[in-house]
């Protein structure tokens, strides 16, 4: 935990992370937890959650002189690589993932953005990483239930709406990921010099780049693959 930080902030973030993992686990369960792909993905998420917590609690990610930064190289990258592996080798598993769950899970982006704002007000991330700055990702969270309502009405699937929304929300995710990297205290930093992006190197906020963002990315990737490749009535 970060000394001096109000305790409700990490508590809210821990609950948000656990909720995200729980919803993702539910999507895995609906896809077939008895399959190798299902077991691999669920076990990876649980182990990754624990590993990141242990490393962050021991200050592993606070060495800012290492290139590439450990926060990104050993945080989201392995999970992103796993996502690509599933898109290539485990498409049958992805085909069973419920598109409904892959859509409404994005409501978790609302509390995430609120936590980022609170971290900014405690000088742990720059304003550019919040919705008061250059981060519009909260819109993806706000629109998720709206898109869910209109996309799955009357037993049909509004494919164009879901494709457009997923692409826009994915672009928003890439935008904040780029800002986070450029605001990180390294030789490549070009943003947030007054308040660098250091909050995500501490527990539990390390779960943002290493668990929440990769899960959100995985859900977008799986949704778009399903929307472009499958017949969905």
C-alpha positions in Angstrom: 0.0 0.0 0.0 1.1 3.6 -0.6 1.8 5.5 2.6 -0.6 8.5 3.1 -3.1 7.3 0.5 -6.7 7.2 1.8 -7.5 3.5 2.4 -10.7 3.6 0.5 -8.9 4.2 -2.8 -7.0 0.9 -2.9 -10.0 -0.9 -1.4 -12.2 0.4 -4.3 -9.6 -0.7 -6.8 -9.1 -4.1 -5.2 -12.9 -4.7 -5.4 -12.9 -3.5 -9.0 -10.2 -5.8 -10.0 -11.8 -8.8 -8.3 -15.1 -8.0 -9.9 -13.4 -7.8 -13.3 -11.6 -11.2 -12.8 -14.9 -12.7 -11.5 -16.8 -11.6 -14.6 -14.0 -12.8 -16.9 -14.0 -16.1 -15.0 -17.8 -16.4 -15.6 -17.2 -15.9 -19.4 -14.5 -18.6 -19.3 -16.9 -20.9 -17.4 -19.7 -20.3 -20.0 -17.1 -21.2 -22.8 -16.2 -24.5 -21.2 -14.1 -24.6 -18.1 -13.4 -28.3 -18.7 -11.4 -27.6 -21.8 -7.7 -27.1 -21.9 -8.1 -23.6 -23.2 -10.5 -22.7 -20.4 -8.3 -24.1 -17.7 -5.2 -22.5 -19.1 -6.8 -19.1 -19.3 -8.4 -19.2 -15.8 -5.3 -20.5 -14.1 -3.1 -17.9 -15.9 -5.3 -15.1 -14.7 -5.3 -16.3 -11.1 -1.6 -16.9 -11.0 -0.9 -13.6 -12.8 -3.0 -11.8 -10.2 -0.9 -13.2 -7.3 2.5 -12.9 -9.0 1.9 -9.2 -9.8 0.7 -8.5 -6.2 3.8 -10.1 -4.7 6.2 -8.4 -7.1 4.7 -5.0 -6.5 4.6 -5.4 -2.8 8.3 -6.0 -2.9 9.1 -2.9 -4.9 10.0 -4.8 -8.1 8.3 -2.3 -10.4 9.8 0.8 -8.8 13.1 0.5 -10.6 12.7 3.2 -13.2 16.1 2.9 -14.7 15.4 -0.5 -16.3 14.5 -0.6 -20.0 12.0 -1.6 -21.1 10.1 -0.6 -17.9 9.2 -3.7 -15.8 5.7 -2.3 -15.3 4.9 -2.8 -19.0 7.3 -5.5 -20.1 6.4 -7.9 -17.2 2.9 -6.5 -16.7 0.5 -6.5 -19.7 2.9 -7.9 -22.3 2.7 -11.6 -21.4 -1.1 -11.4 -21.2 -1.3 -9.6 -24.6 0.9 -12.4 -26.1 -1.5 -15.0 -24.6 -4.4 -13.1 -26.3 -2.7 -13.5 -29.6 -2.1 -17.2 -28.9 -5.8 -17.7 -28.3 -6.7 -15.8 -31.5 -4.5 -18.2 -33.4 -4.8 -21.6 -31.7 -7.9 -21.5 -29.5 -10.5 -20.1 -31.8 -13.0 -22.8 -31.0 -12.9 -21.7 -27.4 -13.3 -18.0 -28.3 -16.3 -19.0 -30.4 -18.1 -20.2 -27.3 -17.4 -17.1 -25.2 -20.7 -15.2 -24.7 -20.7 -11.9 -26.6 -23.1 -10.5 -24.0 -20.6 -10.9 -21.2 -17.8 -9.7 -23.4 -19.8 -6.5 -23.9 -21.1 -5.5 -20.4 -17.9 -6.4 -18.6 -16.6 -3.0 -19.8 -18.7 -1.2 -17.2 -15.7 -1.7 -14.9 -13.9 1.1 -16.8 -16.1 3.6 -14.9 -14.6 2.8 -11.4 -11.2 2.4 -12.9 -11.3 6.0 -14.3 -12.6 7.3 -10.9 -9.7 5.6 -9.2 -7.3 7.2 -11.7 -8.7 10.6 -10.9 -8.2 10.0 -7.2 -4.6 8.9 -7.8 -4.0 12.1 -9.8 -5.4 14.2 -6.9 -2.8 12.3 -4.7 0.0 13.2 -7.2 0.5 9.5 -8.3 -0.5 9.9 -11.9 -0.6 12.9 -14.3 -3.8 14.7 -15.2 -3.4 13.4 -18.8 -4.3 9.9 -17.5 -7.7 11.1 -16.2 -10.9 12.1 -17.9 -10.0 15.7 -16.8 -7.1 15.4 -19.2 -6.6 13.2 -22.3 -8.3 10.0 -21.2 -11.8 9.5 -22.6 -12.0 5.8 -21.7 -14.7 6.4 -19.1 -17.0 6.9 -22.1 -16.5 3.2 -23.0 -17.7 2.2 -19.6 -20.7 4.6 -19.6 -21.8 3.4 -23.1 -21.3 -0.3 -22.4 -24.8 -0.9 -20.9 -26.4 1.3 -23.5 -24.8 -0.7 -26.3 -25.7 -3.9 -24.6 -29.3 -2.8 -24.4 -29.6 -1.9 -28.1 -27.3 -4.6 -29.5 -29.1 -7.6 -28.0 -32.8 -6.7 -28.3 -35.5 -9.1 -29.4 -33.2 -12.1 -29.6 -31.0 -10.6 -32.3 -27.5 -9.2 -32.4 -26.8 -5.7 -33.9 -23.5 -6.6 -35.5 -22.6 -3.2 -37.0 -23.3 -1.4 -33.6 -21.1 -3.9 -31.7 -18.3 -3.7 -34.3 -18.3 0.1 -34.3 -18.4 0.3 -30.5 -15.7 -2.3 -30.0 -13.4 -0.5 -32.4 -14.0 2.9 -30.8 -13.6 1.5 -27.3 -10.4 -0.4 -28.3 -9.0 2.8 -29.8 -9.8 4.5 -26.4 -7.9 1.8 -24.6 -4.9 2.1 -26.8 -5.0 5.9 -26.3 -4.8 5.7 -22.5 -2.2 2.9 -22.7 0.0 5.2 -24.9 -0.5 8.1 -22.5 0.5 5.8 -19.5 3.7 4.8 -21.2 4.6 8.3 -22.3 4.0 9.6 -18.7 6.1 6.8 -17.1 9.4 8.1 -15.5 11.9 6.8 -18.1 14.2 8.3 -20.7 11.2 8.3 -23.1 8.9 10.3 -20.9 7.2 13.2 -22.7 4.2 13.7 -20.5 3.4 14.2 -16.8 6.7 15.6 -15.7 5.1 17.3 -12.6 3.3 14.1 -11.6 4.7 11.1 -13.4 2.9 7.8 -13.8 4.3 6.1 -10.7 1.0 5.0 -9.0 0.7 1.8 -11.1 4.0 0.5 -9.8 2.5 0.0 -6.4 0.1 -2.7 -5.1 -2.8 -2.9 -5.8 -2.6 -0.5 -8.7 -0.2 -2.7 -10.6 -3.2 -4.8 -11.4 -4.4 -2.0 -13.7 -1.7 -2.5 -16.5 -1.1 -6.2 -15.7 -4.7 -7.6 -15.2 -7.5 -5.2 -15.9 -6.2 -3.7 -19.1 -5.2 -7.1 -20.6 -8.7 -8.5 -19.7 -10.4 -5.5 -21.4 -8.1 -6.0 -24.4 -8.8 -9.7 -24.5 -12.6 -9.1 -24.5 -12.4 -6.6 -27.3 -10.2 -9.0 -29.4 -12.5 -11.9 -28.8 -15.6 -9.9 -29.5 -14.2 -8.5 -32.8 -13.0 -11.9 -33.9 -16.5 -13.4 -33.2 -18.3 -10.4 -34.9 -16.1 -10.6 -38.1 -15.8 -14.4 -38.4 -19.0 -16.0 -37.0 -22.6 -16.1 -38.0 -24.3 -14.4 -35.0 -28.1 -14.2 -35.0 
